[in-house]
């Protein structure tokens, strides 16, 4: 049971790190290029884009 809680906590924190990295990247793009990409339509999870590798 303790291992399950630990893994859940780790995965939650990794997700937060990813969210913060996205926020930093969005802020950098806004600062450098002046484009606000925070509310662009994002593709649905699990869908492949034409230029992506799957």
C-alpha positions in Angstrom: 0.0 0.0 0.0 2.8 2.4 0.9 4.5 1.8 -2.5 1.3 2.6 -4.3 1.0 5.9 -2.5 4.6 6.7 -3.2 4.2 6.0 -7.0 1.0 8.1 -7.1 2.8 11.0 -5.4 5.8 10.7 -7.8 3.6 10.7 -10.9 1.6 13.7 -9.6 4.8 15.6 -9.0 6.2 14.7 -12.5 3.0 16.0 -14.0 3.3 19.3 -12.1 6.9 19.6 -13.4 5.7 19.1 -17.0 2.9 21.7 -16.5 5.5 24.2 -15.1 7.8 23.5 -18.1 4.9 24.2 -20.5 4.2 27.5 -18.7 7.8 28.5 -18.9 8.0 27.7 -22.6 4.8 29.7 -23.2 6.2 32.7 -21.4 9.4 32.5 -23.3 7.6 32.4 -26.6 5.5 35.4 -25.6 8.6 37.2 -24.5 10.7 36.5 -27.6 8.1 36.4 -30.4 5.1 38.3 -28.8 2.8 35.4 -29.5 0.3 34.3 -26.8 -0.1 30.6 -27.3 -1.7 29.8 -23.9 -5.2 29.4 -25.3 -4.5 27.8 -28.7 -6.5 24.7 -29.6 -4.5 21.7 -28.4 -4.9 18.3 -30.2 -6.7 15.6 -28.2 -4.6 13.2 -26.3 -3.7 10.0 -28.2 -4.0 11.5 -31.6 -1.0 11.6 -33.9 -0.1 14.7 -35.9 1.1 14.5 -39.5 4.7 15.4 -38.5 4.9 13.4 -35.4 6.4 10.0 -34.9 4.3 7.3 -33.2 
